[in-house]
Amino acid sequence: MDDFSPSDLKSILHSKRANIYYLEYCRVMQKDGRVLYLTEANKENQYFNIPIANTTVLLLGNGTSITQAAMRMLSQAGVLVGFSGGGGTPLYMANNVEHAIEWMTPQSEYRPTEYLQGWVSFWFDDKKRLAAAKMIQAARIEYLMRIWQRDKDLKQNGFNISGIESALKTFEQRTEKATKQSELLLTEAQLTKTLYKFAANATKTANFTRQHQSTDLANDFLNHGNYLAYGLAACTLWVLGIPHGFAVMHGKTRRGALVFDVADLIKDTLVLPWAFICAKENATEQEFRQQILQAFTDHKSLDFIFNKVKEIALAEFINEDENAPRDD
C-alpha cells in the first residue's frame, strides 16, 4: 500500500462523516500512523483505533489526556476537538484544529461585546476598513521607532533608527496616500524587503533571502518568532471578542487574517532584528525563544497590542463625505 499523510484523509466531507467520540479516563495518542486511545483494564493496556477520516468531533471528558502528535493528526484530518466535564457537559474548550497552530479558547456566554460591536460598526465600510488598516501601519512604525531608539542591545548590534529613517518616512507617506488595501500591501512588502536588507547588513548575514521553508537559522528564527507574535495577536483578539476573520488588510476571505494584521504591530520591531542577531550568534531555538519572549515583556508588547486594537475598535471614524449634512 502506498504511503499517505493524514492530510489525505480530508477526502470525506464533514457533512458525510459518521462518528462523534466522547472519551473518558483514557490517553489519546498517535501510534504507527494512527490515532488511538489507551485504557487500563485488569492490569493490562488496551488500545482502540479512532477512524479520524470519518470523525467530525472528538470530545474529551474526565481523566483524559492527548499527545501533541495525536493533535497534529487530528488537525490535518479536520477533526473538531473539545474538552468537557463528565458526560460531555459543560463544554470547557473547543476549536476547529485545521491548521498547524491553534488556540484552544475557553468558552463563555457572558463576555462583553463592546469591542466586537465597535469593530463591525466600521468593518463593512471599505473606506473605514482602509482607515483602520492605516492606523495599524502607522502604529507599527511608531512602535519600531520608539523601541529601536531606546533599546541598547539592538543599538549595539547595529539596529539604529538613523539607518532606515528615510525608508520609514517614505512608508508613512505612501501609507497615508493609499486608496485601497492592495496599495497598502505593496507598500508593506517594499518596507519589509528594506528591513530585511538592513538587518542582513547590520549583522553581516551574507546572501540572505526570505524563505519560509528554508533551513538557515535567520529564516527559521523569523518563522518561529512570527508565530509567537501571532500568539499574542490571537490572544488579544480572543480576549476582546473580535473574530479573527474581520481582517482590515490581509484579506477578507482568510479565516485568521486579522491575526496577521495585528501581529504586524510588533513583528518588525522585535522579531526581525532578534532573528538576525540570534542567527549571527548561532543561538539555539530555545535561546532565541527566550530572547524574543523577554523582549516582548521588556517592551510591553502585549499591552501595546491590546491598547491599539481597543483604540481602533472604538475609534470614531470621520465621515469622508465633507458635504454630508451635519447634525449641528
KOLLO-975454 format. One line per 8 residues: number of its first residue (from 1); their letters; for each residue x, y, z of N, C-alpha, C, O. Coordinates in steps of 0.001 Angstrom, whole numbers, plus 500000, padded with zeros to 6 digits. Layout:
# residues N
NUM	a	X,Y,Z,X,Y,Z,X,Y,Z,X,Y,Z ~ ... .
//
This chain:
# residues 328
1	mddfspsd	500840,498808,500000,500000,500000,500000,500870,501235,500000,501856,501285,500735 ~ 500532,502249,499187,501320,503477,499126,501204,504248,500416,500169,504216,501082 ~ 502297,504960,500777,502269,505803,501967,501338,506982,501743,501191,507448,500613 ~ 500712,507467,502796,499869,508653,502704,500010,509444,503974,500388,508919,505021 ~ 499699,510715,503864,499781,511597,505025,498382,511810,505577,497398,511589,504872 ~ 498280,512249,506863,496946,512487,507441,496130,513495,506660,494900,513437,506668 ~ 496807,514431,505975,496046,515426,505216,495258,514803,504078,494275,515375,503607 ~ 495698,513609,503630,494960,512925,502569,493596,512444,503037,492738,512113,502220 .
9	lksilhsk	493391,512405,504355,492144,511877,504898,491002,512877,504817,489880,512552,505206 ~ 491255,514087,504320,490213,515098,504233,489213,514824,503114,488285,515606,502910 ~ 489392,513724,502388,488541,513467,501229,487076,513247,501609,486187,513476,500789 ~ 486811,512802,502851,485427,512618,503292,484895,513962,503786,485452,514553,504712 ~ 483833,514435,503176,483253,515698,503591,482762,515610,505029,482280,514566,505469 ~ 482891,516724,505763,482447,516726,507154,480959,516397,507272,480527,515741,508219 ~ 480196,516861,506305,478750,516605,506362,478420,515131,506174,477308,514701,506481 ~ 479385,514347,505669,479152,512918,505429,479819,512034,506468,479657,510815,506427 .
17	raniyyle	480563,512615,507393,481260,511789,508385,480286,511241,509419,479297,511886,509768 ~ 480588,510028,509906,479619,509300,510720,479880,509377,512215,478951,509185,513000 ~ 481129,509655,512645,481490,509425,514043,481668,510697,514864,482254,511683,514419 ~ 481137,510630,516077,481420,511610,517119,481847,510814,518350,481126,509920,518793 ~ 483016,511136,518901,483534,510383,520032,483511,511216,521303,483881,512390,521294 ~ 483078,510605,522388,483251,511166,523727,484046,510138,524531,483630,508987,524666 ~ 485199,510566,525066,486090,509652,525768,486308,510090,527209,486369,511282,527510 ~ 486423,509107,528092,486732,509372,529497,487836,508428,529968,487950,507300,529488 .
25	ycrvmqkd	488643,508901,530907,489648,508094,531580,490495,507284,530599,490581,506059,530674 ~ 491113,508018,529684,491984,507376,528712,493017,508377,528204,492952,509569,528503 ~ 493953,507874,527445,495008,508704,526863,494935,508569,525349,495001,507463,524813 ~ 494800,509701,524660,494738,509705,523199,496145,509945,522668,496835,510864,523107 ~ 496563,509112,521721,497942,509207,521234,498012,508800,519769,497046,508306,519187 ~ 499178,509023,519203,499456,508600,517832,500388,507406,517888,501378,507413,518620 ~ 500072,506391,517122,500914,505186,517100,500842,504553,515724,499764,504225,515229 ~ 502008,504387,515114,502092,503755,513794,501198,504427,512762,500557,503759,511951 .
33	grvlylte	501162,505762,512801,500396,506495,511809,498904,506522,512042,498153,506943,511162 ~ 498445,506076,513228,497025,506087,513551,496816,506830,514862,497744,506963,515659 ~ 495597,507315,515086,495237,507910,516368,494502,506854,517172,493509,506287,516717 ~ 494998,506598,518367,494432,505579,519240,494094,506179,520592,494596,507243,520954 ~ 493227,505480,521345,493098,505838,522745,493399,504605,523593,493016,503481,523268 ~ 494102,504865,524696,494606,503808,525553,493837,503798,526869,493691,504835,527518 ~ 493349,502633,527257,492666,502474,528546,493362,501379,529350,494091,500553,528800 ~ 493128,501388,530641,493683,500367,531513,492547,499504,532061,491585,500017,532634 .
41	ankenqyf	492665,498231,531885,491635,497310,532374,492306,496004,532788,493070,495414,532024 ~ 492008,495560,534016,492558,494302,534521,494073,494235,534387,494644,493225,533978 ~ 494707,495360,534751,496166,495452,534789,496828,495291,533428,498011,494963,533350 ~ 496093,495514,532383,496706,495488,531054,496169,496638,530217,495027,497067,530383 ~ 497019,497132,529309,496644,498251,528465,495855,497765,527250,496169,496733,526657 ~ 494838,498522,526901,494050,498193,525724,494018,499397,524788,493746,500521,525211 ~ 494297,499146,523518,494332,500206,522515,493119,500086,521603,492738,498988,521198 ~ 492517,501230,521285,491370,501252,520371,491619,502331,519313,492041,503442,519631 .
49	nipiantt	491357,501995,518086,491591,502918,516971,490464,503941,516840,489295,503616,517050 ~ 490823,505179,516490,489848,506222,516176,489936,506502,514675,490960,507018,514227 ~ 488933,506193,513895,488982,506424,512439,488804,507918,512122,487700,508374,511821 ~ 489890,508653,512195,489795,510109,512123,489259,510610,510787,488688,511699,510721 ~ 489436,509825,509715,488934,510269,508406,487415,510318,508368,486832,511017,507539 ~ 486778,509581,509260,485316,509522,509266,484755,510077,510582,483663,509703,511011 ~ 485519,510976,511214,485125,511534,512505,484979,513043,512403,485812,513716,511798 ~ 483918,513567,512996,483710,515014,512998,484159,515658,514295,484772,516725,514276 .
57	vlllgngt	483857,515012,515444,484118,515620,516743,484746,514604,517681,484327,513448,517735 ~ 485752,515046,518416,486346,514266,519491,486229,515088,520772,486858,516138,520904 ~ 485417,514602,521715,485171,515315,522953,485854,514562,524085,485602,513374,524282 ~ 486713,515245,524826,487498,514626,525886,486938,515015,527244,486918,516192,527604 ~ 486482,514014,527999,485870,514249,529295,486836,514056,530444,488031,514316,530306 ~ 486321,513599,531585,487134,513445,532790,488261,512437,532582,488091,511426,531901 ~ 489425,512735,533186,490522,511780,533211,491160,511499,531876,491693,510409,531669 ~ 491122,512472,530939,491705,512245,529615,492937,513116,529399,493108,514157,530033 .
65	sitqaamr	493781,512664,528493,494930,513457,528048,495155,513147,526581,494676,512137,526066 ~ 495887,514023,525914,496128,513841,524484,497529,514309,524158,498000,515301,524714 ~ 498196,513609,523268,499565,513957,522908,499596,514966,521765,498627,515118,521022 ~ 500730,515650,521644,500903,516616,520565,500819,515937,519207,500235,516490,518275 ~ 501395,514745,519082,501384,514035,517806,499956,513679,517385,499604,513756,516208 ~ 499143,513289,518371,497746,512973,518054,497001,514222,517614,496212,514181,516670 ~ 497255,515347,518306,496608,516597,517919,496986,517003,516499,496161,517535,515756 ~ 498230,516751,516131,498671,517096,514780,497893,516302,513733,497448,516858,512728 .
73	mlsqagvl	497732,515010,513971,496992,514184,513012,495516,514566,512968,494919,514627,511894 ~ 494927,514823,514139,493530,515263,514171,493369,516588,513436,492379,516812,512739 ~ 494349,517455,513602,494330,518746,512919,494318,518567,511415,493514,519176,510710 ~ 495218,517726,510932,495330,517535,509484,494101,516844,508898,493799,517000,507715 ~ 493398,516082,509729,492179,515419,509263,490943,516285,509439,489847,515893,509038 ~ 491114,517487,510049,489988,518406,510200,488989,517993,511255,487796,518262,511111 ~ 489448,517342,512320,488554,516896,513389,488396,517999,514434,489380,518606,514857 ~ 487166,518251,514844,486892,519219,515894,487184,518576,517238,486657,517506,517544 .
81	vgfsgggg	488034,519230,518056,488428,518687,519352,487941,519602,520456,488090,520821,520375 ~ 487353,519006,521498,486866,519801,522613,487144,519127,523940,487323,517910,524003 ~ 487181,519923,525004,487342,519407,526367,486069,519721,527152,485520,520818,527055 ~ 485615,518748,527925,484358,518940,528640,484423,518287,530017,485398,517617,530359 ~ 483366,518495,530796,483226,517802,532064,482654,516416,531852,482586,515931,530723 ~ 482242,515777,532936,481685,514436,532835,480406,514401,532022,479562,515293,532111 ~ 480282,513343,531222,479082,513190,530412,479000,514137,529232,477964,514225,528572 ~ 480085,514845,528962,480105,515755,527819,479678,517164,528112,479663,517993,527203 .
89	tplymann	479322,517480,529366,478928,518847,529711,479567,519244,531038,479810,518377,531877 ~ 479847,520536,531251,479753,521591,530241,480951,521576,529302,481962,520934,529587 ~ 480839,522280,528187,481948,522403,527259,482919,523455,527776,482548,524617,527944 ~ 484153,523056,528027,485155,523991,528535,485904,524694,527412,486018,525919,527399 ~ 486414,523902,526469,487188,524473,525368,486874,523706,524100,486629,522500,524129 ~ 486886,524432,522968,486679,523763,521696,487269,524589,520589,487328,525815,520677 ~ 487707,523918,519546,488272,524648,518417,488348,523727,517215,488471,522510,517352 ~ 488272,524321,516040,488443,523575,514805,489928,523526,514507,490499,524528,514078 .
97	vehaiewm	490568,522387,514723,492017,522311,514604,492436,521955,513188,492947,520862,512942 ~ 492223,522866,512267,492511,522564,510870,493818,523188,510393,494153,523085,509213 ~ 494564,523833,511294,495821,524453,510895,496940,523928,511777,496691,523180,512722 ~ 498160,524312,511475,499321,523812,512203,499349,524307,513639,499768,523576,514537 ~ 498913,525525,513865,498893,526083,515211,497494,526587,515495,496906,527308,514689 ~ 496960,526202,516655,495604,526581,517003,495549,527105,518422,496411,526801,519247 ~ 494526,527895,518697,494360,528477,520022,493097,527903,520645,491987,528218,520218 ~ 493272,527053,521662,492135,526451,522348,491599,527467,523356,492231,527711,524384 .
105	tpqseyrp	490463,528048,523075,489997,529185,523860,488828,528833,524763,487874,528201,524309 ~ 488877,529231,526041,487757,528989,526959,486465,529610,526431,486478,530689,525838 ~ 485359,528918,526655,484064,529377,526163,483259,530034,527289,483166,529490,528389 ~ 482689,531186,527015,481836,531850,527992,480786,532668,527257,481089,533366,526289 ~ 479551,532573,527730,478459,533329,527108,478316,534720,527706,477444,535478,527282 ~ 479149,535079,528680,478952,536324,529410,480067,537335,529194,480167,538314,529933 ~ 480900,537109,528195,481970,538056,527911,481399,539290,527216,480438,539178,526454 ~ 481982,540475,527471,481463,541701,526857,481666,541723,525350,482566,541071,524820 .
113	teylqgwv	480822,542478,524674,480871,542547,523211,481207,543947,522713,481059,544230,521524 ~ 481654,544818,523596,481898,546217,523235,482835,546354,522038,482556,547109,521107 ~ 483952,545617,522068,484949,545793,521012,484526,545109,519717,484854,545586,518631 ~ 483808,544008,519819,483256,543381,518615,482287,544326,517930,482346,544497,516712 ~ 481394,544943,518695,480424,545855,518113,481110,547057,517481,480712,547526,516415 ~ 482154,547553,518157,482895,548671,517590,483586,548293,516295,483613,549072,515342 ~ 484150,547079,516268,484885,546645,515075,483950,546468,513878,484240,546939,512778 ~ 482821,545782,514104,481917,545536,512971,481191,546804,512541,480655,546860,511434 .
121	sfwfddkk	481164,547827,513402,480483,549066,513028,481169,549757,511867,480535,550514,511131 ~ 482474,549501,511691,483167,550114,510556,483593,549091,509513,483897,549460,508379 ~ 483619,547809,509878,484267,546813,509022,483606,546648,507660,484288,546336,506685 ~ 482306,546847,507573,481611,546639,506302,481706,547848,505369,481201,547814,504246 ~ 482352,548909,505837,482583,550097,505017,484020,550050,504508,484960,550066,505304 ~ 484198,549991,503189,485537,549837,502617,486486,550953,503043,487642,550695,503378 ~ 485998,552190,503031,486861,553320,503369,487264,553293,504841,488407,553600,505182 ~ 486339,552931,505697,486655,552901,507124,487560,551716,507463,488408,551801,508351 .
129	rlaaakmi	487368,550628,506751,488254,549482,506946,489680,549836,506511,490651,549418,507142 ~ 489792,550603,505433,491104,551077,504997,491711,552015,506036,492914,551962,506291 ~ 490892,552865,506631,491383,553771,507672,491914,552987,508871,492920,553369,509468 ~ 491241,551895,509221,491713,551058,510320,493049,550410,509983,493934,550322,510834 ~ 493194,549955,508736,494461,549359,508302,495590,550383,508379,496711,550052,508766 ~ 495291,551620,508011,496310,552668,508085,496707,552947,509529,497869,553241,509811 ~ 495749,552857,510438,496064,553056,511856,497033,551984,512349,497943,552274,513125 ~ 496837,550751,511899,497742,549666,512293,499133,549916,511745,500120,549749,512462 .
137	qaarieyl	499225,550312,510488,500531,550540,509879,501254,551729,510511,502470,551693,510699 ~ 500508,552775,510835,501115,553932,511488,501634,553559,512879,502719,553980,513279 ~ 500844,552763,513611,501260,552336,514947,502472,551420,514872,503333,551439,515750 ~ 502528,550630,513831,503669,549727,513621,504975,550509,513520,505977,550130,514127 ~ 504965,551590,512761,506165,552413,512591,506478,553189,513866,507640,553325,514248 ~ 505455,553686,514511,505665,554439,515760,506322,553548,516813,507218,553988,517533 ~ 505873,552295,516898,506439,551362,517879,507888,551035,517531,508748,550996,518411 ~ 508155,550800,516255,509522,550482,515830,510480,551625,516155,511561,551398,516698 .
145	mriwqrdk	510088,552841,515825,510961,553989,516067,511187,554186,517564,512300,554501,517984 ~ 510168,554008,518350,510286,554208,519797,511208,553161,520429,512059,553499,521251 ~ 511040,551903,520048,511820,550829,520671,513266,550852,520184,514191,550731,520987 ~ 513464,551003,518888,514835,550997,518370,515646,552182,518868,516871,552100,518954 ~ 514987,553269,519191,515718,554446,519692,516198,554274,521123,517151,554933,521541 ~ 515546,553389,521885,515902,553282,523300,516457,551917,523718,516958,551788,524834 ~ 516383,550905,522865,516869,549578,523219,518386,549505,522992,518846,549502,521851 ~ 519149,549447,524072,520607,549467,523983,521158,548222,523291,522127,548307,522537 .
153	dlkqngfn	520542,547070,523547,521024,545830,522930,520872,545868,521414,521767,545441,520684 ~ 519738,546381,520943,519543,546498,519499,520540,547479,518895,521095,547223,517827 ~ 520767,548588,519568,521730,549574,519077,523126,548982,518980,523836,549209,518000 ~ 523518,548225,519994,524845,547619,519999,525038,546631,518859,526164,546370,518436 ~ 523937,546085,518369,524007,545128,517261,523729,545773,515910,523485,545075,514926 ~ 523764,547098,515857,523654,547796,514584,522272,548237,514173,522091,548765,513076 ~ 521278,548029,515046,519909,548412,514684,519639,549817,515205,519009,550020,516243 ~ 520140,550769,514442,519996,552183,514763,518970,552810,513835,519026,552626,512619 .
161	isgiesal	518052,553536,514402,516944,554079,513619,517403,555009,512512,516711,555168,511507 ~ 518555,555621,512685,519042,556573,511676,519304,555900,510338,519287,556557,509297 ~ 519545,554596,510358,519854,553897,509117,518648,553641,508234,518801,553330,507053 ~ 517447,553766,508790,516248,553481,507990,515209,554593,508091,514054,554403,507708 ~ 515614,555747,508603,514648,556848,508754,514011,557229,507438,512807,557476,507376 ~ 514803,557278,506391,514287,557669,505080,513245,556665,504587,512205,557056,504056 ~ 513528,555362,504766,512597,554323,504326,511295,554391,505116,510213,554209,504559 ~ 511405,554652,506404,510208,554741,507241,509367,555951,506860,508138,555886,506855 .
169	ktfeqrte	510030,557045,506543,509306,558252,506124,508552,558007,504824,507400,558414,504672 ~ 509221,557334,503888,508578,557006,502619,507382,556089,502836,506335,556263,502211 ~ 507545,555112,503726,506461,554184,504044,505266,554934,504614,504128,554666,504229 ~ 505509,555862,505521,504431,556644,506124,503685,557447,505070,502455,557509,505082 ~ 504428,558060,504161,503799,558884,503124,502947,558038,502184,501824,558417,501851 ~ 503479,556889,501753,502733,556019,500842,501528,555402,501535,500485,555198,500913 ~ 501670,555107,502812,500545,554557,503564,499408,555571,503637,498243,555225,503442 ~ 499751,556804,503914,498743,557857,504028,498029,558098,502697,496840,558413,502681 .
177	katkqsel	498747,557952,501583,498168,558222,500270,497404,557029,499697,496669,557187,498722 ~ 497559,555851,500274,496930,554645,499731,495412,554790,499691,494799,555330,500611 ~ 494827,554300,498614,493367,554378,498445,492689,553018,498503,491463,552933,498436 ~ 493481,551946,498627,492917,550609,498744,493929,549682,499426,495120,549982,499504 ~ 493418,548551,499915,494252,547630,500692,495423,547087,499884,496503,546876,500436 ~ 495230,546856,498587,496310,546293,497771,497510,547234,497723,498654,546783,497668 ~ 497252,548541,497745,498349,549501,497765,499088,549448,499096,500310,549587,499140 ~ 498348,549246,500174,498987,549107,501481,499865,547864,501527,500975,547905,502057 .
185	llteaqlt	499375,546770,500979,500135,545530,500983,501413,545662,500170,502457,545141,500563 ~ 501340,546354,499044,502528,546567,498219,503552,547421,498968,504746,547122,498961 ~ 503077,548475,499605,503967,549346,500367,504601,548586,501535,505783,548752,501833 ~ 503792,547753,502186,504311,546956,503299,505390,545997,502809,506423,545844,503461 ~ 505165,545357,501683,506149,544413,501135,507466,545116,500827,508541,544565,501063 ~ 507376,546329,500301,508591,547087,499995,509349,547458,501273,510578,547396,501309 ~ 508617,547840,502311,509262,548172,503582,509926,546939,504188,511062,547005,504657 ~ 509214,545822,504175,509754,544603,504758,511033,544174,504046,511990,543739,504686 .
193	ktlykfaa	511046,544298,502729,512246,543967,501960,513406,544870,502368,514543,544413,502490 ~ 513117,546146,502578,514151,547091,503020,514667,546724,504404,515871,546790,504655 ~ 513769,546339,505301,514176,545976,506658,515010,544703,506670,515963,544595,507442 ~ 514661,543739,505825,515464,542517,505735,516887,542852,505283,517862,542341,505833 ~ 516985,543712,504282,518301,544097,503778,519097,544834,504846,520294,544596,505013 ~ 518429,545729,505567,519094,546476,506628,519584,545535,507727,520711,545671,508205 ~ 518738,544579,508129,519103,543639,509183,520253,542734,508748,521157,542447,509533 ~ 520213,542288,507492,521292,541434,506987,522620,542178,506987,523654,541610,507339 .
201	natktanf	522592,543450,506592,523820,544256,506590,524313,544512,508012,525513,544446,508276 ~ 523388,544802,508927,523768,545102,510307,524422,543910,510990,525319,544076,511816 ~ 523972,542709,510643,524512,541503,511280,525499,540762,510389,525967,539675,510727 ~ 525810,541373,509234,526763,540759,508281,526310,539358,507868,527106,538421,507814 ~ 525023,539241,507582,524458,537988,507099,524511,537983,505582,523810,538756,504929 ~ 525333,537122,505028,525559,537134,503583,524460,536389,502827,523968,535354,503278 ~ 524089,536928,501683,523179,536269,500736,521844,535857,501371,521327,534772,501104 ~ 521302,536730,502204,520024,536386,502824,518875,536563,501844,518795,537566,501136 .
209	trqhqstd	517981,535570,501812,516726,535625,501065,515630,535060,501955,515786,533991,502543 ~ 514523,535785,502048,513445,535303,502905,512822,534081,502282,512265,534146,501186 ~ 512916,532945,502990,512357,531680,502541,511611,531040,503700,512218,530671,504706 ~ 510303,530907,503565,509507,530344,504662,509810,528870,504891,509591,528361,505990 ~ 510313,528171,503865,510643,526761,504004,512143,526534,504165,512597,525389,504143 ~ 512903,527581,504323,514356,527465,504393,514802,526833,505704,514063,526808,506688 ~ 516026,526324,505693,516577,525705,506906,517696,526529,507527,518308,526081,508496 ~ 517986,527725,506999,519021,528546,507634,518448,529190,508891,517236,529372,509005 .
217	landflnh	519315,529531,509825,518882,529990,511140,518049,531260,511087,517035,531357,511777 ~ 518458,532238,510280,517724,533501,510236,516272,533283,509830,515362,533825,510456 ~ 516055,532493,508785,514688,532204,508342,513931,531363,509363,512745,531592,509601 ~ 514605,530403,509960,513952,529584,510988,513501,530444,512161,512388,530291,512664 ~ 514376,531351,512591,514037,532201,513728,512941,533203,513375,512110,533533,514221 ~ 512932,533684,512141,511859,534566,511705,510520,533836,511760,509532,534380,512254 ~ 510488,532601,511252,509252,531820,511301,508802,531596,512738,507635,531792,513075 ~ 509740,531185,513573,509421,530894,514976,508922,532145,515693,507899,532115,516376 .
225	gnylaygl	509652,533236,515530,509277,534472,516199,507950,535020,515717,507173,535560,516505 ~ 507687,534886,514431,506410,535365,513895,505240,534612,514510,504204,535208,514807 ~ 505398,533303,514705,504318,532535,515320,504101,532940,516766,502970,532907,517251 ~ 505164,533323,517463,504996,533833,518819,504208,535144,518786,503350,535383,519636 ~ 504507,535988,517800,503760,537237,517646,502301,536954,517298,501400,537643,517775 ~ 502070,535934,516464,500698,535556,516143,499960,535117,517405,498762,535360,517543 ~ 500677,534469,518326,500063,534053,519576,499578,535241,520385,498473,535217,520926 ~ 500403,536284,520472,499988,537487,521186,498785,538133,520510,497850,538576,521177 .
233	aactlwvl	498819,538182,519188,497715,538785,518445,496429,537994,518637,495367,538572,518865 ~ 496526,536666,518545,495350,535817,518710,494779,535944,520119,493564,535986,520310 ~ 495678,536003,521103,495239,536163,522490,494491,537474,522663,493435,537507,523294 ~ 495025,538548,522112,494393,539863,522220,492997,539849,521617,492038,540313,522235 ~ 492890,539320,520419,491597,539322,519727,490579,538458,520452,489402,538813,520527 ~ 491030,537307,520995,490089,536460,521717,489583,537168,522972,488383,537170,523246 ~ 490497,537767,523731,490097,538444,524963,489112,539572,524667,488155,539775,525415 ~ 489344,540301,523585,488467,541410,523229,487214,540950,522480,486308,541745,522229 .
241	giphgfav	487171,539682,522130,485979,539138,521489,485825,539476,520028,484708,539485,519511 ~ 486949,539762,519335,486891,540113,517907,487291,538894,517082,488427,538436,517206 ~ 486414,538352,516253,486751,537172,515447,487936,537434,514516,488112,538538,514001 ~ 488741,536390,514313,489955,536519,513512,489686,536779,512038,490597,537164,511305 ~ 488463,536578,511596,488161,536765,510183,487888,538199,509775,487768,538487,508585 ~ 487786,539118,510751,487479,540506,510418,488749,541296,510117,489047,542286,510786 ~ 489488,540856,509115,490749,541492,508753,490508,542850,508108,489467,543085,507495 ~ 491475,543732,508253,491382,545050,507626,492408,545230,506523,492363,546211,505781 .
249	mhgktrrg	493347,544271,506411,494405,544451,505429,494745,543176,504669,494860,543217,503444 ~ 494906,542063,505339,495429,540867,504705,494386,540050,503959,494705,538970,503462 ~ 493177,540519,503867,492196,539821,503043,490984,539380,503822,491110,538778,504889 ~ 489803,539677,503296,488560,539355,503985,488202,537877,503887,487321,537413,504610 ~ 488869,537125,503004,488484,535736,502781,489332,534755,503569,489131,533545,503457 ~ 490270,535242,504358,491143,534347,505121,490690,534327,506577,490592,535373,507218 ~ 490415,533140,507091,489784,532995,508398,490602,533612,509527,490027,534136,510481 ~ 491925,533563,509442,492751,534088,510519,493493,535353,510169,494472,535695,510833 .
257	alvfdvad	493053,536062,509140,493832,537174,508598,494008,538323,509582,495031,539006,509544 ~ 493036,538553,510462,493172,539654,511409,494321,539399,512380,494936,540344,512874 ~ 494613,538130,512656,495776,537804,513484,497048,538329,512821,497920,538882,513491 ~ 497151,538153,511500,498321,538634,510780,498385,540167,510809,499456,540751,510976 ~ 497225,540803,510644,497176,542264,510705,497712,542777,512037,498557,543671,512078 ~ 497215,542206,513114,497561,542689,514447,499015,542364,514792,499700,543168,515424 ~ 499477,541202,514384,500869,540817,514664,501854,541768,513995,502981,541921,514467 ~ 501447,542402,512912,502317,543371,512229,502747,544503,513161,503774,545140,512928 .
265	likdtlvl	501973,544755,514207,502289,545846,515126,503663,545674,515779,504318,546661,516115 ~ 504101,544419,515960,505348,544193,516704,506389,543361,515957,507545,543324,516378 ~ 506024,542700,514877,506949,541774,514216,508242,542447,513768,509331,541973,514092 ~ 508133,543534,513034,509337,544199,512518,510192,544773,513632,511419,544794,513533 ~ 509550,545237,514685,510275,545896,515768,511130,544927,516565,512267,545248,516909 ~ 510597,543733,516867,511292,542822,517776,511693,541497,517139,512831,541056,517306 ~ 510789,540859,516421,511108,539547,515858,512201,539653,514809,513159,538881,514835 ~ 512071,540593,513892,513018,540692,512784,514457,540917,513260,515335,540146,512874 .
273	pwaficak	514740,541935,514080,516141,542135,514476,516707,540997,515305,517856,540603,515104 ~ 515917,540456,516242,516450,539404,517101,516631,538092,516353,517479,537284,516733 ~ 515861,537860,515305,516072,536668,514485,517454,536720,513835,518169,535718,513810 ~ 517827,537878,513313,519132,538022,512671,520267,538011,513697,521316,537410,513465 ~ 520051,538671,514818,521094,538727,515849,521368,537329,516402,522524,536923,516527 ~ 520312,536599,516730,520479,535251,517284,521059,534293,516254,521818,533391,516611 ~ 520716,534473,514984,521301,533641,513934,522798,533913,513820,523591,532988,513645 ~ 523179,535183,513918,524608,535538,513863,525367,534896,515022,526509,534466,514858 .
281	enateqef	524733,534831,516189,525370,534256,517381,525212,532744,517446,525640,532110,518411 ~ 524594,532163,516413,524387,530713,516347,523643,530199,517581,523995,529161,518141 ~ 522626,530925,517991,521845,530567,519169,520986,529332,518889,520688,529011,517739 ~ 520605,528664,519945,519676,527544,519806,518260,528091,519697,518014,529264,519978 ~ 517333,527233,519287,515942,527664,519173,515398,528092,520537,514650,529064,520638 ~ 515778,527363,521576,515323,527717,522918,515874,529071,523351,515155,529868,523955 ~ 517143,529337,523047,517739,530626,523402,517057,531765,522659,516811,532831,523224 ~ 516754,531529,521386,516061,532556,520614,514670,532811,521182,514251,533958,521331 .
289	rqqilqaf	513962,531734,521497,512610,531882,522053,512637,532665,523362,511796,533534,523591 ~ 513598,532356,524210,513721,533073,525478,514015,534552,525249,513496,535417,525953 ~ 514858,534827,524251,515190,536219,523948,513977,536991,523447,513741,538124,523864 ~ 513208,536375,522553,512029,537041,521999,510980,537274,523085,510411,538362,523179 ~ 510729,536258,523900,509727,536413,524953,510154,537476,525958,509318,538219,526472 ~ 511451,537549,526239,511940,538585,527138,511770,539961,526514,511417,540918,527204 ~ 512019,540066,525204,511831,541340,524502,510372,541759,524525,510069,542934,524731 ~ 509463,540812,524317,508034,541111,524406,507684,541680,525772,506911,542631,525887 .
297	tdhksldf	508270,541079,526809,507997,541526,528174,508606,542898,528444,507942,543787,528977 ~ 509881,543064,528070,510588,544316,528343,509898,545510,527696,509840,546595,528275 ~ 509381,545303,526503,508792,546412,525757,507259,546396,525783,506607,547079,524994 ~ 506698,545609,526698,505253,545591,526937,504469,545444,525634,503529,546190,525357 ~ 504888,544461,524850,504278,544263,523536,502797,543941,523625,501998,544466,522849 ~ 502421,543074,524572,501017,542696,524667,500155,543880,525077,499054,544060,524557 ~ 500649,544684,526005,499919,545897,526376,499729,546813,525177,498651,547368,524967 ~ 500788,546962,524396,500731,547824,523212,499695,547313,522222,498909,548092,521683 .
305	ifnkvkei	499693,546004,521981,498737,545426,521040,497311,545627,521538,496435,546048,520782 ~ 497083,545323,522812,495747,545491,523381,495263,546931,523216,494154,547169,522739 ~ 496096,547878,523611,495687,549281,523571,495382,549737,522151,494428,550480,521925 ~ 496190,549292,521198,495985,549731,519813,494719,549114,519217,493962,549801,518532 ~ 494483,547833,519469,493278,547194,518931,492034,547816,519562,491046,548058,518869 ~ 492074,548074,520852,490940,548724,521520,490708,550121,520954,489569,550535,520741 ~ 491798,550836,520716,491677,552189,520156,491004,552165,518787,490139,552989,518494 ~ 491412,551211,517953,490827,551110,516614,489365,550694,516698,488519,551234,515985 .
313	alaefine	489068,549730,517573,487693,549235,517689,486731,550322,518116,485573,550330,517700 ~ 487207,551245,518947,486319,552282,519484,486522,553639,518815,485937,554633,519245 ~ 487344,553689,517770,487630,554961,517106,486375,555504,516432,485579,554758,515862 ~ 486223,556806,516511,485116,557474,515823,485638,557973,514476,486176,559075,514366 ~ 485465,557139,513466,485990,557474,512151,485261,558690,511566,484037,558796,511640 ~ 486036,559590,510991,485490,560814,510406,484749,560479,509119,485234,559699,508300 ~ 483595,561061,508948,482830,560874,507727,483617,561459,506560,483964,562641,506548 ~ 483895,560582,505559,484725,561025,504433,484020,562044,503545,484676,562786,502813 .
321	denaprdd	482711,562086,503603,481962,562999,502746,481823,564358,503424,480964,564532,504288 ~ 482661,565324,503041,482632,566616,503665,481339,567381,503409,481004,568306,504148 ~ 480607,566992,502352,479384,567688,502002,478150,567080,502659,477032,567558,502468 ~ 478364,566029,503426,477223,565376,504071,476602,566310,505102,477314,567092,505731 ~ 475293,566241,505285,474629,567117,506258,475119,566823,507675,475411,565675,508010 ~ 475207,567845,508490,475690,567721,509868,474535,567946,510841,473615,568722,510583 ~ 474618,567242,511966,473568,567336,512961,473555,568697,513654,472517,569146,514139 ~ 474749,569368,513696,474808,570643,514413,474456,571802,513490,474453,572956,513921 .
//
